[in-house]
């Protein structure tokens, strides 16, 4: 951009913007994971859901949403194709029939096990790009900041 005096405009505030830096980094990371996971037919978001459900205890939409830091409507939109693919199933709560939980199916566990080496390769690429120590410090810092945000 050119300023009114004909000089080059430098958006100094954007150099300091946490939101912009986070969005740029998120896109950078997402491309790495997508590149590695695309052969499995699932996304990094799908992988995270399958991983959380792999613990074995069915999770309600609210529990899963809290764990993934996602809104209910967005999460339901992502869960639908996972259910249609047979990776995730809905489990009705016997005490509260209106409460649904979600659990990983056998096919979902197979898909998760298939995808895990590709996820590990994406992890390694991220660590290679920014350094293992820096990647871990970044993850820890981001994780630590999350509860403060809500």
C-alpha positions as CSV (number, residue, x, y, z in Angstrom):
1,X,0.0,0.0,0.0
2,X,1.1,3.6,-0.6
3,X,0.5,6.3,2.0
4,X,-0.6,9.8,1.1
5,X,3.0,11.0,0.9
6,X,3.9,8.4,-1.7
7,X,5.9,6.3,0.8
8,X,5.4,2.6,1.4
9,X,2.7,1.9,4.0
10,X,3.6,-0.5,6.7
11,X,0.7,-1.8,8.8
12,X,2.6,-1.7,12.1
13,X,-0.4,-2.7,14.1
14,X,-0.7,-5.9,12.1
15,X,2.9,-6.8,13.0
16,X,1.7,-6.9,16.6
17,X,-1.7,-8.5,16.1
18,X,-2.2,-11.8,17.9
19,X,-5.3,-12.6,15.9
20,X,-3.6,-12.3,12.6
21,X,-0.5,-14.3,13.8
22,X,-2.8,-17.0,15.1
23,X,-4.8,-17.2,11.9
24,X,-1.7,-17.3,9.7
25,X,-0.2,-20.0,11.9
26,X,-3.4,-22.0,11.9
27,X,-3.6,-22.0,8.1
28,X,0.1,-23.1,8.0
29,X,-0.5,-25.9,10.4
30,X,-3.8,-26.9,8.8
31,X,-2.1,-27.3,5.4
32,X,0.5,-29.6,6.9
33,X,-2.1,-31.9,8.6
34,X,-4.3,-31.9,5.6
35,X,-1.4,-32.9,3.3
36,X,-0.6,-35.9,5.5
37,X,-4.1,-37.0,6.4
38,X,-5.8,-36.6,3.0
39,X,-4.9,-40.2,2.0
40,X,-7.0,-41.4,4.9
41,X,-10.1,-39.5,3.9
42,X,-10.4,-37.6,7.2
43,X,-9.4,-34.1,8.3
44,X,-7.4,-33.1,11.3
45,X,-10.7,-32.1,13.0
46,X,-12.1,-35.5,12.3
47,X,-8.9,-37.1,13.7
48,X,-9.2,-35.0,16.9
49,X,-12.9,-36.1,17.4
50,X,-12.0,-39.8,16.8
51,X,-9.1,-39.5,19.2
52,X,-11.2,-38.0,22.0
53,X,-13.8,-40.7,21.5
54,X,-11.2,-43.5,21.5
55,X,-10.9,-43.2,25.3
56,X,-13.9,-45.5,25.4
57,X,-16.4,-43.4,27.4
58,X,-19.2,-42.0,25.3
59,X,-19.2,-38.2,25.4
60,X,-22.2,-35.9,25.2
61,X,-22.1,-33.1,22.6
62,X,-21.4,-30.6,25.4
63,X,-18.5,-32.7,26.7
64,X,-17.0,-33.1,23.3
65,X,-17.5,-29.4,22.5
66,X,-15.7,-28.4,25.7
67,X,-12.9,-30.7,25.0
68,X,-12.5,-29.5,21.4
69,X,-13.3,-25.9,22.2
70,X,-16.1,-25.9,19.6
71,X,-19.7,-24.7,19.4
72,X,-22.4,-27.3,19.4
73,X,-23.7,-26.5,15.9
74,X,-20.3,-26.6,14.3
75,X,-19.5,-29.9,16.1
76,X,-22.8,-31.5,15.0
77,X,-22.0,-30.5,11.4
78,X,-18.7,-32.3,11.7
79,X,-20.1,-35.3,13.5
80,X,-22.8,-36.0,10.9
81,X,-20.4,-37.3,8.1
82,X,-18.4,-39.3,10.7
83,X,-21.7,-41.0,11.7
84,X,-22.7,-41.5,8.1
85,X,-19.3,-43.1,7.5
86,X,-19.9,-45.5,10.4
87,X,-17.0,-44.1,12.5
88,X,-19.1,-42.6,15.2
89,X,-22.4,-43.8,16.7
90,X,-25.0,-42.1,18.8
91,X,-25.7,-43.7,22.2
92,X,-28.9,-42.8,24.1
93,X,-28.7,-42.2,27.8
94,X,-31.0,-44.8,29.5
95,X,-31.8,-42.4,32.3
96,X,-32.3,-39.3,30.1
97,X,-33.7,-40.4,26.7
98,X,-33.3,-36.9,25.3
99,X,-29.5,-36.9,26.0
100,X,-27.3,-38.3,23.3
101,X,-23.7,-39.3,23.7
102,X,-21.3,-40.2,21.0
103,X,-18.9,-43.1,20.9
104,X,-16.3,-44.5,18.5
105,X,-17.3,-47.6,16.5
106,X,-15.0,-50.5,15.6
107,X,-14.7,-49.0,12.1
108,X,-13.9,-45.6,13.7
109,X,-11.1,-47.2,15.7
110,X,-9.7,-48.8,12.6
111,X,-9.8,-45.5,10.8
112,X,-8.1,-43.8,13.7
113,X,-5.4,-46.4,13.8
114,X,-4.9,-46.1,10.0
115,X,-4.6,-42.3,10.3
116,X,-2.4,-42.1,13.4
117,X,0.9,-42.6,11.5
118,X,0.0,-39.8,9.1
119,X,-0.9,-37.6,12.0
120,X,2.5,-38.5,13.6
121,X,4.2,-37.5,10.3
122,X,2.3,-34.1,10.4
123,X,3.5,-33.6,14.0
124,X,7.1,-34.3,12.9
125,X,6.8,-31.9,10.0
126,X,5.5,-29.1,12.3
127,X,8.3,-29.8,14.8
128,X,10.8,-29.8,11.9
129,X,9.5,-26.5,10.6
130,X,9.6,-24.6,13.9
131,X,11.8,-26.7,16.1
132,X,10.6,-29.4,18.5
133,X,11.2,-27.4,21.6
134,X,9.5,-24.3,20.2
135,X,6.5,-26.4,19.0
136,X,6.0,-27.9,22.4
137,X,6.3,-24.5,24.1
138,X,3.8,-23.0,21.7
139,X,1.3,-25.9,22.3
140,X,1.7,-25.6,26.0
141,X,1.3,-21.8,25.9
142,X,-1.8,-22.0,23.7
143,X,-3.3,-24.8,25.9
144,X,-2.6,-22.8,29.0
145,X,-4.3,-19.7,27.6
146,X,-7.5,-21.5,26.5
147,X,-9.3,-21.7,29.9
148,X,-8.7,-17.9,30.4
149,X,-10.5,-17.2,27.2
150,X,-13.9,-18.5,28.3
